[in-house]
Amino acid sequence: MNIENVNRVIMMQKLVNFQIDTKGQADIELANDLENMCDSLTSEEIDELIRRYEFDQEGELELMAQWDA
């Protein structure tokens, strides 16, 4: 498994999200590159990406719960 591909997808997704948050839209070329990169991931890389996403979501929920307390 190439962990670098997973890291690159995460970085690109964060950049797309940032562009959407700040400009209201993402650069079409960047969005297309992200889509192509996601399409090229192996099943093992996809599993790792999902594992990281779920871990980040759990951490975010715990952090939000602390602020609600």
PQR file with spaces between the fields and no chain letter, atoms N, CA, C, O and H, PARSE charges and radii, in Angstrom:
ATOM       1  N    MET     1       0.853   -1.181    0.000 -0.4000 1.5000
ATOM       2  CA   MET     1       0.000    0.000    0.000 -0.0000 2.0000
ATOM       3  C    MET     1       0.891    1.234    0.000  0.5500 1.7000
ATOM       4  O    MET     1       1.893    1.295    0.713 -0.5500 1.4000
ATOM       5  N    ASN     2       0.515    2.208   -0.803 -0.4000 1.5000
ATOM       6  CA   ASN     2       1.258    3.456   -0.880 -0.0000 2.0000
ATOM       7  C    ASN     2       0.558    4.498   -0.015  0.5500 1.7000
ATOM       8  O    ASN     2      -0.428    5.106   -0.433 -0.5500 1.4000
ATOM       9  H    ASN     2      -0.298    2.159   -1.383  0.4000 1.0000
ATOM      10  N    ILE     3       1.072    4.696    1.182 -0.4000 1.5000
ATOM      11  CA   ILE     3       0.459    5.631    2.131 -0.0000 2.0000
ATOM      12  C    ILE     3       0.541    7.064    1.611  0.5500 1.7000
ATOM      13  O    ILE     3      -0.255    7.917    2.003 -0.5500 1.4000
ATOM      14  H    ILE     3       1.873    4.203    1.522  0.4000 1.0000
ATOM      15  N    GLU     4       1.505    7.324    0.729 -0.4000 1.5000
ATOM      16  CA   GLU     4       1.668    8.667    0.171 -0.0000 2.0000
ATOM      17  C    GLU     4       0.435    9.068   -0.642  0.5500 1.7000
ATOM      18  O    GLU     4       0.035   10.233   -0.623 -0.5500 1.4000
ATOM      19  H    GLU     4       2.152    6.631    0.411  0.4000 1.0000
ATOM      20  N    ASN     5      -0.167    8.120   -1.351 -0.4000 1.5000
ATOM      21  CA   ASN     5      -1.382    8.425   -2.108 -0.0000 2.0000
ATOM      22  C    ASN     5      -2.521    8.836   -1.176  0.5500 1.7000
ATOM      23  O    ASN     5      -3.284    9.751   -1.486 -0.5500 1.4000
ATOM      24  H    ASN     5       0.157    7.174   -1.366  0.4000 1.0000
ATOM      25  N    VAL     6      -2.631    8.165   -0.047 -0.4000 1.5000
ATOM      26  CA   VAL     6      -3.670    8.492    0.934 -0.0000 2.0000
ATOM      27  C    VAL     6      -3.414    9.891    1.499  0.5500 1.7000
ATOM      28  O    VAL     6      -4.337   10.697    1.619 -0.5500 1.4000
ATOM      29  H    VAL     6      -2.012    7.422    0.206  0.4000 1.0000
ATOM      30  N    ASN     7      -2.166   10.170    1.839 -0.4000 1.5000
ATOM      31  CA   ASN     7      -1.823   11.498    2.354 -0.0000 2.0000
ATOM      32  C    ASN     7      -2.116   12.592    1.321  0.5500 1.7000
ATOM      33  O    ASN     7      -2.608   13.666    1.668 -0.5500 1.4000
ATOM      34  H    ASN     7      -1.417    9.515    1.741  0.4000 1.0000
ATOM      35  N    ARG     8      -1.815   12.315    0.080 -0.4000 1.5000
ATOM      36  CA   ARG     8      -2.043   13.291   -0.988 -0.0000 2.0000
ATOM      37  C    ARG     8      -3.542   13.568   -1.164  0.5500 1.7000
ATOM      38  O    ARG     8      -3.945   14.718   -1.336 -0.5500 1.4000
ATOM      39  H    ARG     8      -1.415   11.443   -0.202  0.4000 1.0000
ATOM      40  N    VAL     9      -4.364   12.515   -1.121 -0.4000 1.5000
ATOM      41  CA   VAL     9      -5.817   12.695   -1.249 -0.0000 2.0000
ATOM      42  C    VAL     9      -6.341   13.545   -0.095  0.5500 1.7000
ATOM      43  O    VAL     9      -7.154   14.445   -0.305 -0.5500 1.4000
ATOM      44  H    VAL     9      -4.036   11.580   -0.982  0.4000 1.0000
ATOM      45  N    ILE    10      -5.881   13.264    1.115 -0.4000 1.5000
ATOM      46  CA   ILE    10      -6.327   14.027    2.280 -0.0000 2.0000
ATOM      47  C    ILE    10      -5.930   15.492    2.139  0.5500 1.7000
ATOM      48  O    ILE    10      -6.739   16.382    2.400 -0.5500 1.4000
ATOM      49  H    ILE    10      -5.220   12.533    1.286  0.4000 1.0000
ATOM      50  N    MET    11      -4.692   15.749    1.729 -0.4000 1.5000
ATOM      51  CA   MET    11      -4.213   17.112    1.551 -0.0000 2.0000
ATOM      52  C    MET    11      -5.021   17.845    0.474  0.5500 1.7000
ATOM      53  O    MET    11      -5.412   18.999    0.655 -0.5500 1.4000
ATOM      54  H    MET    11      -4.034   15.026    1.516  0.4000 1.0000
ATOM      55  N    MET    12      -5.263   17.164   -0.640 -0.4000 1.5000
ATOM      56  CA   MET    12      -6.022   17.783   -1.727 -0.0000 2.0000
ATOM      57  C    MET    12      -7.459   18.066   -1.297  0.5500 1.7000
ATOM      58  O    MET    12      -8.011   19.111   -1.644 -0.5500 1.4000
ATOM      59  H    MET    12      -4.946   16.227   -0.787  0.4000 1.0000
ATOM      60  N    GLN    13      -8.073   17.148   -0.543 -0.4000 1.5000
ATOM      61  CA   GLN    13      -9.439   17.365   -0.085 -0.0000 2.0000
ATOM      62  C    GLN    13      -9.510   18.563    0.844  0.5500 1.7000
ATOM      63  O    GLN    13     -10.442   19.364    0.765 -0.5500 1.4000
ATOM      64  H    GLN    13      -7.625   16.300   -0.261  0.4000 1.0000
ATOM      65  N    LYS    14      -8.517   18.688    1.731 -0.4000 1.5000
ATOM      66  CA   LYS    14      -8.495   19.835    2.636 -0.0000 2.0000
ATOM      67  C    LYS    14      -8.344   21.140    1.858  0.5500 1.7000
ATOM      68  O    LYS    14      -8.958   22.147    2.212 -0.5500 1.4000
ATOM      69  H    LYS    14      -7.760   18.038    1.795  0.4000 1.0000
ATOM      70  N    LEU    15      -7.539   21.128    0.811 -0.4000 1.5000
ATOM      71  CA   LEU    15      -7.369   22.323   -0.011 -0.0000 2.0000
ATOM      72  C    LEU    15      -8.660   22.667   -0.754  0.5500 1.7000
ATOM      73  O    LEU    15      -9.038   23.836   -0.827 -0.5500 1.4000
ATOM      74  H    LEU    15      -7.040   20.310    0.524  0.4000 1.0000
ATOM      75  N    VAL    16      -9.334   21.661   -1.302 -0.4000 1.5000
ATOM      76  CA   VAL    16     -10.618   21.894   -1.965 -0.0000 2.0000
ATOM      77  C    VAL    16     -11.620   22.474   -0.965  0.5500 1.7000
ATOM      78  O    VAL    16     -12.324   23.434   -1.281 -0.5500 1.4000
ATOM      79  H    VAL    16      -9.026   20.711   -1.242  0.4000 1.0000
ATOM      80  N    ASN    17     -11.689   21.901    0.230 -0.4000 1.5000
ATOM      81  CA   ASN    17     -12.599   22.411    1.255 -0.0000 2.0000
ATOM      82  C    ASN    17     -12.275   23.853    1.615  0.5500 1.7000
ATOM      83  O    ASN    17     -13.180   24.670    1.778 -0.5500 1.4000
ATOM      84  H    ASN    17     -11.118   21.121    0.486  0.4000 1.0000
ATOM      85  N    PHE    18     -10.985   24.172    1.740 -0.4000 1.5000
ATOM      86  CA   PHE    18     -10.558   25.523    2.067 -0.0000 2.0000
ATOM      87  C    PHE    18     -10.980   26.496    0.966  0.5500 1.7000
ATOM      88  O    PHE    18     -11.489   27.580    1.253 -0.5500 1.4000
ATOM      89  H    PHE    18     -10.250   23.507    1.607  0.4000 1.0000
ATOM      90  N    GLN    19     -10.770   26.115   -0.274 -0.4000 1.5000
ATOM      91  CA   GLN    19     -11.168   26.980   -1.381 -0.0000 2.0000
ATOM      92  C    GLN    19     -12.672   27.216   -1.390  0.5500 1.7000
ATOM      93  O    GLN    19     -13.129   28.332   -1.640 -0.5500 1.4000
ATOM      94  H    GLN    19     -10.357   25.235   -0.507  0.4000 1.0000
ATOM      95  N    ILE    20     -13.429   26.180   -1.122 -0.4000 1.5000
ATOM      96  CA   ILE    20     -14.884   26.335   -1.080 -0.0000 2.0000
ATOM      97  C    ILE    20     -15.288   27.256    0.058  0.5500 1.7000
ATOM      98  O    ILE    20     -16.162   28.106   -0.110 -0.5500 1.4000
ATOM      99  H    ILE    20     -13.057   25.274   -0.919  0.4000 1.0000
ATOM     100  N    ASP    21     -14.659   27.094    1.210 -0.4000 1.5000
ATOM     101  CA   ASP    21     -14.974   27.939    2.369 -0.0000 2.0000
ATOM     102  C    ASP    21     -14.608   29.400    2.131  0.5500 1.7000
ATOM     103  O    ASP    21     -15.333   30.300    2.555 -0.5500 1.4000
ATOM     104  H    ASP    21     -13.949   26.403    1.347  0.4000 1.0000
ATOM     105  N    THR    22     -13.493   29.637    1.458 -0.4000 1.5000
ATOM     106  CA   THR    22     -13.017   31.018    1.299 -0.0000 2.0000
ATOM     107  C    THR    22     -13.512   31.695    0.029  0.5500 1.7000
ATOM     108  O    THR    22     -13.753   32.902    0.025 -0.5500 1.4000
ATOM     109  H    THR    22     -12.904   28.906    1.114  0.4000 1.0000
ATOM     110  N    LYS    23     -13.668   30.925   -1.059 -0.4000 1.5000
ATOM     111  CA   LYS    23     -14.053   31.529   -2.338 -0.0000 2.0000
ATOM     112  C    LYS    23     -15.434   31.114   -2.826  0.5500 1.7000
ATOM     113  O    LYS    23     -15.942   31.645   -3.814 -0.5500 1.4000
ATOM     114  H    LYS    23     -13.473   29.944   -1.056  0.4000 1.0000
ATOM     115  N    GLY    24     -16.027   30.166   -2.126 -0.4000 1.5000
ATOM     116  CA   GLY    24     -17.342   29.702   -2.547 -0.0000 2.0000
ATOM     117  C    GLY    24     -17.293   28.612   -3.597  0.5500 1.7000
ATOM     118  O    GLY    24     -18.328   28.051   -3.960 -0.5500 1.4000
ATOM     119  H    GLY    24     -15.614   29.734   -1.324  0.4000 1.0000
ATOM     120  N    GLN    25     -16.114   28.308   -4.083 -0.4000 1.5000
ATOM     121  CA   GLN    25     -15.949   27.238   -5.058 -0.0000 2.0000
ATOM     122  C    GLN    25     -14.486   26.817   -5.103  0.5500 1.7000
ATOM     123  O    GLN    25     -13.592   27.568   -4.712 -0.5500 1.4000
ATOM     124  H    GLN    25     -15.274   28.764   -3.788  0.4000 1.0000
ATOM     125  N    ALA    26     -14.266   25.611   -5.584 -0.4000 1.5000
ATOM     126  CA   ALA    26     -12.909   25.090   -5.709 -0.0000 2.0000
ATOM     127  C    ALA    26     -12.440   25.246   -7.147  0.5500 1.7000
ATOM     128  O    ALA    26     -13.241   25.270   -8.082 -0.5500 1.4000
ATOM     129  H    ALA    26     -14.993   25.001   -5.902  0.4000 1.0000
ATOM     130  N    ASP    27     -11.149   25.350   -7.301 -0.4000 1.5000
ATOM     131  CA   ASP    27     -10.542   25.367   -8.624 -0.0000 2.0000
ATOM     132  C    ASP    27     -10.896   24.068   -9.337  0.5500 1.7000
ATOM     133  O    ASP    27     -10.669   22.984   -8.798 -0.5500 1.4000
ATOM     134  H    ASP    27     -10.499   25.330   -6.542  0.4000 1.0000
ATOM     135  N    ILE    28     -11.443   24.164  -10.525 -0.4000 1.5000
ATOM     136  CA   ILE    28     -11.930   22.985  -11.246 -0.0000 2.0000
ATOM     137  C    ILE    28     -10.804   22.001  -11.530  0.5500 1.7000
ATOM     138  O    ILE    28     -11.017   20.789  -11.489 -0.5500 1.4000
ATOM     139  H    ILE    28     -11.627   25.044  -10.963  0.4000 1.0000
ATOM     140  N    GLU    29      -9.612   22.506  -11.818 -0.4000 1.5000
ATOM     141  CA   GLU    29      -8.483   21.620  -12.097 -0.0000 2.0000
ATOM     142  C    GLU    29      -8.091   20.831  -10.844  0.5500 1.7000
ATOM     143  O    GLU    29      -7.796   19.638  -10.925 -0.5500 1.4000
ATOM     144  H    GLU    29      -9.440   23.491  -11.852  0.4000 1.0000
ATOM     145  N    LEU    30      -8.088   21.494   -9.700 -0.4000 1.5000
ATOM     146  CA   LEU    30      -7.782   20.818   -8.443 -0.0000 2.0000
ATOM     147  C    LEU    30      -8.848   19.770   -8.122  0.5500 1.7000
ATOM     148  O    LEU    30      -8.523   18.658   -7.707 -0.5500 1.4000
ATOM     149  H    LEU    30      -8.328   22.462   -9.634  0.4000 1.0000
ATOM     150  N    ALA    31     -10.104   20.122   -8.312 -0.4000 1.5000
ATOM     151  CA   ALA    31     -11.193   19.174   -8.062 -0.0000 2.0000
ATOM     152  C    ALA    31     -11.080   17.961   -8.985  0.5500 1.7000
ATOM     153  O    ALA    31     -11.306   16.829   -8.557 -0.5500 1.4000
ATOM     154  H    ALA    31     -10.368   21.026   -8.649  0.4000 1.0000
ATOM     155  N    ASN    32     -10.736   18.196  -10.236 -0.4000 1.5000
ATOM     156  CA   ASN    32     -10.558   17.084  -11.176 -0.0000 2.0000
ATOM     157  C    ASN    32      -9.366   16.216  -10.786  0.5500 1.7000
ATOM     158  O    ASN    32      -9.430   14.990  -10.875 -0.5500 1.4000
ATOM     159  H    ASN    32     -10.552   19.116  -10.583  0.4000 1.0000
ATOM     160  N    ASP    33      -8.273   16.857  -10.351 -0.4000 1.5000
ATOM     161  CA   ASP    33      -7.104   16.097   -9.900 -0.0000 2.0000
ATOM     162  C    ASP    33      -7.457   15.232   -8.694  0.5500 1.7000
ATOM     163  O    ASP    33      -7.036   14.078   -8.608 -0.5500 1.4000
ATOM     164  H    ASP    33      -8.221   17.853  -10.279  0.4000 1.0000
ATOM     165  N    LEU    34      -8.228   15.790   -7.766 -0.4000 1.5000
ATOM     166  CA   LEU    34      -8.658   15.025   -6.592 -0.0000 2.0000
ATOM     167  C    LEU    34      -9.509   13.839   -7.016  0.5500 1.7000
ATOM     168  O    LEU    34      -9.319   12.727   -6.521 -0.5500 1.4000
ATOM     169  H    LEU    34      -8.570   16.727   -7.836  0.4000 1.0000
ATOM     170  N    GLU    35     -10.434   14.065   -7.916 -0.4000 1.5000
ATOM     171  CA   GLU    35     -11.284   12.976   -8.388 -0.0000 2.0000
ATOM     172  C    GLU    35     -10.464   11.870   -9.050  0.5500 1.7000
ATOM     173  O    GLU    35     -10.694   10.686   -8.804 -0.5500 1.4000
ATOM     174  H    GLU    35     -10.588   14.968   -8.318  0.4000 1.0000
ATOM     175  N    ASN    36      -9.514   12.261   -9.883 -0.4000 1.5000
ATOM     176  CA   ASN    36      -8.660   11.275  -10.548 -0.0000 2.0000
ATOM     177  C    ASN    36      -7.810   10.506   -9.548  0.5500 1.7000
ATOM     178  O    ASN    36      -7.630    9.294   -9.669 -0.5500 1.4000
ATOM     179  H    ASN    36      -9.327   13.223  -10.083  0.4000 1.0000
ATOM     180  N    MET    37      -7.288   11.228   -8.557 -0.4000 1.5000
ATOM     181  CA   MET    37      -6.476   10.568   -7.539 -0.0000 2.0000
ATOM     182  C    MET    37      -7.321    9.559   -6.757  0.5500 1.7000
ATOM     183  O    MET    37      -6.874    8.442   -6.496 -0.5500 1.4000
ATOM     184  H    MET    37      -7.434   12.212   -8.459  0.4000 1.0000
ATOM     185  N    CYS    38      -8.539    9.953   -6.385 -0.4000 1.5000
ATOM     186  CA   CYS    38      -9.430    9.032   -5.662 -0.0000 2.0000
ATOM     187  C    CYS    38      -9.752    7.806   -6.514  0.5500 1.7000
ATOM     188  O    CYS    38      -9.799    6.686   -6.006 -0.5500 1.4000
ATOM     189  H    CYS    38      -8.902   10.861   -6.597  0.4000 1.0000
ATOM     190  N    ASP    39      -9.972    8.021   -7.796 -0.4000 1.5000
ATOM     191  CA   ASP    39     -10.282    6.904   -8.688 -0.0000 2.0000
ATOM     192  C    ASP    39      -9.117    5.929   -8.818  0.5500 1.7000
ATOM     193  O    ASP    39      -9.327    4.757   -9.131 -0.5500 1.4000
ATOM     194  H    ASP    39      -9.934    8.931   -8.209  0.4000 1.0000
ATOM     195  N    SER    40      -7.895    6.396   -8.583 -0.4000 1.5000
ATOM     196  CA   SER    40      -6.725    5.548   -8.759 -0.0000 2.0000
ATOM     197  C    SER    40      -6.326    4.790   -7.493  0.5500 1.7000
ATOM     198  O    SER    40      -5.422    3.956   -7.541 -0.5500 1.4000
ATOM     199  H    SER    40      -7.724    7.348   -8.328  0.4000 1.0000
ATOM     200  N    LEU    41      -6.984    5.066   -6.359 -0.4000 1.5000
ATOM     201  CA   LEU    41      -6.626    4.396   -5.114 -0.0000 2.0000
ATOM     202  C    LEU    41      -6.946    2.909   -5.179  0.5500 1.7000
ATOM     203  O    LEU    41      -7.941    2.495   -5.775 -0.5500 1.4000
ATOM     204  H    LEU    41      -7.718    5.744   -6.320  0.4000 1.0000
ATOM     205  N    THR    42      -6.090    2.121   -4.558 -0.4000 1.5000
ATOM     206  CA   THR    42      -6.357    0.685   -4.445 -0.0000 2.0000
ATOM     207  C    THR    42      -7.366    0.462   -3.317  0.5500 1.7000
ATOM     208  O    THR    42      -7.672    1.381   -2.557 -0.5500 1.4000
ATOM     209  H    THR    42      -5.281    2.456   -4.074  0.4000 1.0000
ATOM     210  N    SER    43      -7.869   -0.741   -3.219 -0.4000 1.5000
ATOM     211  CA   SER    43      -8.829   -1.040   -2.161 -0.0000 2.0000
ATOM     212  C    SER    43      -8.185   -0.888   -0.781  0.5500 1.7000
ATOM     213  O    SER    43      -8.844   -0.450    0.161 -0.5500 1.4000
ATOM     214  H    SER    43      -7.620   -1.488   -3.837  0.4000 1.0000
ATOM     215  N    GLU    44      -6.908   -1.245   -0.654 -0.4000 1.5000
ATOM     216  CA   GLU    44      -6.208   -1.076    0.623 -0.0000 2.0000
ATOM     217  C    GLU    44      -6.080    0.411    0.981  0.5500 1.7000
ATOM     218  O    GLU    44      -6.255    0.793    2.138 -0.5500 1.4000
ATOM     219  H    GLU    44      -6.372   -1.601   -1.420  0.4000 1.0000
ATOM     220  N    GLU    45      -5.775    1.238   -0.014 -0.4000 1.5000
ATOM     221  CA   GLU    45      -5.653    2.675    0.221 -0.0000 2.0000
ATOM     222  C    GLU    45      -7.004    3.281    0.590  0.5500 1.7000
ATOM     223  O    GLU    45      -7.077    4.166    1.443 -0.5500 1.4000
ATOM     224  H    GLU    45      -5.632    0.928   -0.953  0.4000 1.0000
ATOM     225  N    ILE    46      -8.058    2.814   -0.037 -0.4000 1.5000
ATOM     226  CA   ILE    46      -9.402    3.288    0.300 -0.0000 2.0000
ATOM     227  C    ILE    46      -9.754    2.915    1.729  0.5500 1.7000
ATOM     228  O    ILE    46     -10.316    3.727    2.464 -0.5500 1.4000
ATOM     229  H    ILE    46      -7.999    2.095   -0.729  0.4000 1.0000
ATOM     230  N    ASP    47      -9.428    1.691    2.126 -0.4000 1.5000
ATOM     231  CA   ASP    47      -9.672    1.270    3.506 -0.0000 2.0000
ATOM     232  C    ASP    47      -8.930    2.170    4.490  0.5500 1.7000
ATOM     233  O    ASP    47      -9.482    2.553    5.522 -0.5500 1.4000
ATOM     234  H    ASP    47      -8.971    1.032    1.529  0.4000 1.0000
ATOM     235  N    GLU    48      -7.685    2.508    4.173 -0.4000 1.5000
ATOM     236  CA   GLU    48      -6.899    3.388    5.041 -0.0000 2.0000
ATOM     237  C    GLU    48      -7.504    4.791    5.087  0.5500 1.7000
ATOM     238  O    GLU    48      -7.566    5.408    6.150 -0.5500 1.4000
ATOM     239  H    GLU    48      -7.237    2.198    3.335  0.4000 1.0000
ATOM     240  N    LEU    49      -7.941    5.285    3.954 -0.4000 1.5000
ATOM     241  CA   LEU    49      -8.565    6.600    3.889 -0.0000 2.0000
ATOM     242  C    LEU    49      -9.830    6.641    4.739  0.5500 1.7000
ATOM     243  O    LEU    49     -10.056    7.606    5.469 -0.5500 1.4000
ATOM     244  H    LEU    49      -7.891    4.784    3.090  0.4000 1.0000
ATOM     245  N    ILE    50     -10.643    5.616    4.650 -0.4000 1.5000
ATOM     246  CA   ILE    50     -11.873    5.532    5.449 -0.0000 2.0000
ATOM     247  C    ILE    50     -11.537    5.435    6.927  0.5500 1.7000
ATOM     248  O    ILE    50     -12.184    6.079    7.752 -0.5500 1.4000
ATOM     249  H    ILE    50     -10.459    4.832    4.057  0.4000 1.0000
ATOM     250  N    ARG    51     -10.523    4.632    7.274 -0.4000 1.5000
ATOM     251  CA   ARG    51     -10.116    4.494    8.664 -0.0000 2.0000
ATOM     252  C    ARG    51      -9.694    5.848    9.230  0.5500 1.7000
ATOM     253  O    ARG    51     -10.069    6.203   10.347 -0.5500 1.4000
ATOM     254  H    ARG    51      -9.997    4.109    6.603  0.4000 1.0000
ATOM     255  N    ARG    52      -8.925    6.593    8.465 -0.4000 1.5000
ATOM     256  CA   ARG    52      -8.480    7.910    8.929 -0.0000 2.0000
ATOM     257  C    ARG    52      -9.649    8.883    9.049  0.5500 1.7000
ATOM     258  O    ARG    52      -9.716    9.662    9.999 -0.5500 1.4000
ATOM     259  H    ARG    52      -8.620    6.305    7.557  0.4000 1.0000
ATOM     260  N    TYR    53     -10.560    8.840    8.096 -0.4000 1.5000
ATOM     261  CA   TYR    53     -11.717    9.720    8.141 -0.0000 2.0000
ATOM     262  C    TYR    53     -12.559    9.431    9.379  0.5500 1.7000
ATOM     263  O    TYR    53     -12.977   10.350   10.084 -0.5500 1.4000
ATOM     264  H    TYR    53     -10.505    8.207    7.323  0.4000 1.0000
ATOM     265  N    GLU    54     -12.805    8.150    9.639 -0.4000 1.5000
ATOM     266  CA   GLU    54     -13.607    7.779   10.807 -0.0000 2.0000
ATOM     267  C    GLU    54     -12.906    8.197   12.091  0.5500 1.7000
ATOM     268  O    GLU    54     -13.560    8.663   13.024 -0.5500 1.4000
ATOM     269  H    GLU    54     -12.466    7.403    9.066  0.4000 1.0000
ATOM     270  N    PHE    55     -11.587    8.039   12.157 -0.4000 1.5000
ATOM     271  CA   PHE    55     -10.825    8.444   13.337 -0.0000 2.0000
ATOM     272  C    PHE    55     -10.925    9.951   13.532  0.5500 1.7000
ATOM     273  O    PHE    55     -11.140   10.416   14.651 -0.5500 1.4000
ATOM     274  H    PHE    55     -11.055    7.660   11.400  0.4000 1.0000
ATOM     275  N    ASP    56     -10.771   10.720   12.455 -0.4000 1.5000
ATOM     276  CA   ASP    56     -10.873   12.179   12.536 -0.0000 2.0000
ATOM     277  C    ASP    56     -12.264   12.603   12.970  0.5500 1.7000
ATOM     278  O    ASP    56     -12.406   13.539   13.756 -0.5500 1.4000
ATOM     279  H    ASP    56     -10.596   10.342   11.546  0.4000 1.0000
ATOM     280  N    GLN    57     -13.292   11.931   12.472 -0.4000 1.5000
ATOM     281  CA   GLN    57     -14.666   12.257   12.834 -0.0000 2.0000
ATOM     282  C    GLN    57     -14.906   12.011   14.317  0.5500 1.7000
ATOM     283  O    GLN    57     -15.537   12.824   14.992 -0.5500 1.4000
ATOM     284  H    GLN    57     -13.176   11.170   11.833  0.4000 1.0000
ATOM     285  N    GLU    58     -14.400   10.887   14.824 -0.4000 1.5000
ATOM     286  CA   GLU    58     -14.570   10.577   16.245 -0.0000 2.0000
ATOM     287  C    GLU    58     -13.882   11.625   17.104  0.5500 1.7000
ATOM     288  O    GLU    58     -14.441   12.075   18.104 -0.5500 1.4000
ATOM     289  H    GLU    58     -13.887   10.227   14.276  0.4000 1.0000
ATOM     290  N    GLY    59     -12.681   12.013   16.724 -0.4000 1.5000
ATOM     291  CA   GLY    59     -11.952   13.036   17.463 -0.0000 2.0000
ATOM     292  C    GLY    59     -12.658   14.378   17.431  0.5500 1.7000
ATOM     293  O    GLY    59     -12.685   15.098   18.428 -0.5500 1.4000
ATOM     294  H    GLY    59     -12.226   11.647   15.911  0.4000 1.0000
ATOM     295  N    GLU    60     -13.226   14.711   16.287 -0.4000 1.5000
ATOM     296  CA   GLU    60     -13.957   15.968   16.150 -0.0000 2.0000
ATOM     297  C    GLU    60     -15.218   15.954   17.013  0.5500 1.7000
ATOM     298  O    GLU    60     -15.546   16.956   17.649 -0.5500 1.4000
ATOM     299  H    GLU    60     -13.204   14.125   15.476  0.4000 1.0000
ATOM     300  N    LEU    61     -15.920   14.833   17.038 -0.4000 1.5000
ATOM     301  CA   LEU    61     -17.124   14.727   17.859 -0.0000 2.0000
ATOM     302  C    LEU    61     -16.798   14.845   19.336  0.5500 1.7000
ATOM     303  O    LEU    61     -17.537   15.481   20.088 -0.5500 1.4000
ATOM     304  H    LEU    61     -15.654   14.019   16.522  0.4000 1.0000
ATOM     305  N    GLU    62     -15.684   14.231   19.761 -0.4000 1.5000
ATOM     306  CA   GLU    62     -15.261   14.335   21.153 -0.0000 2.0000
ATOM     307  C    GLU    62     -14.917   15.775   21.509  0.5500 1.7000
ATOM     308  O    GLU    62     -15.264   16.248   22.591 -0.5500 1.4000
ATOM     309  H    GLU    62     -15.084   13.715   19.150  0.4000 1.0000
ATOM     310  N    LEU    63     -14.244   16.466   20.614 -0.4000 1.5000
ATOM     311  CA   LEU    63     -13.885   17.863   20.848 -0.0000 2.0000
ATOM     312  C    LEU    63     -15.141   18.731   20.940  0.5500 1.7000
ATOM     313  O    LEU    63     -15.238   19.590   21.816 -0.5500 1.4000
ATOM     314  H    LEU    63     -13.962   16.081   19.735  0.4000 1.0000
ATOM     315  N    MET    64     -16.093   18.512   20.047 -0.4000 1.5000
ATOM     316  CA   MET    64     -17.330   19.288   20.078 -0.0000 2.0000
ATOM     317  C    MET    64     -18.114   19.014   21.359  0.5500 1.7000
ATOM     318  O    MET    64     -18.734   19.920   21.916 -0.5500 1.4000
ATOM     319  H    MET    64     -16.014   17.814   19.335  0.4000 1.0000
ATOM     320  N    ALA    65     -18.086   17.773   21.822 -0.4000 1.5000
ATOM     321  CA   ALA    65     -18.792   17.411   23.046 -0.0000 2.0000
ATOM     322  C    ALA    65     -18.186   18.146   24.235  0.5500 1.7000
ATOM     323  O    ALA    65     -18.916   18.521   25.153 -0.5500 1.4000
ATOM     324  H    ALA    65     -17.582   17.037   21.369  0.4000 1.0000
ATOM     325  N    GLN    66     -16.897   18.357   24.244 -0.4000 1.5000
ATOM     326  CA   GLN    66     -16.249   19.101   25.325 -0.0000 2.0000
ATOM     327  C    GLN    66     -16.725   20.543   25.353  0.5500 1.7000
ATOM     328  O    GLN    66     -16.898   21.114   26.430 -0.5500 1.4000
ATOM     329  H    GLN    66     -16.305   18.053   23.499  0.4000 1.0000
ATOM     330  N    TRP    67     -16.935   21.134   24.201 -0.4000 1.5000
ATOM     331  CA   TRP    67     -17.379   22.524   24.141 -0.0000 2.0000
ATOM     332  C    TRP    67     -18.836   22.655   24.539  0.5500 1.7000
ATOM     333  O    TRP    67     -19.250   23.698   25.045 -0.5500 1.4000
ATOM     334  H    TRP    67     -16.794   20.671   23.326  0.4000 1.0000
ATOM     335  N    ASP    68     -19.627   21.598   24.314 -0.4000 1.5000
ATOM     336  CA   ASP    68     -21.041   21.619   24.679 -0.0000 2.0000
ATOM     337  C    ASP    68     -21.260   21.429   26.179  0.5500 1.7000
ATOM     338  O    ASP    68     -22.318   21.777   26.704 -0.5500 1.4000
ATOM     339  H    ASP    68     -19.291   20.750   23.903  0.4000 1.0000
ATOM     340  N    ALA    69     -20.264   20.880   26.864 -0.4000 1.5000
ATOM     341  CA   ALA    69     -20.417   20.571   28.292 -0.0000 2.0000
ATOM     342  C    ALA    69     -20.505   21.804   29.141  0.5500 1.7000
ATOM     343  O    ALA    69     -20.635   21.706   30.361 -0.5500 1.4000
ATOM     344  H    ALA    69     -19.405   20.597   26.438  0.4000 1.0000
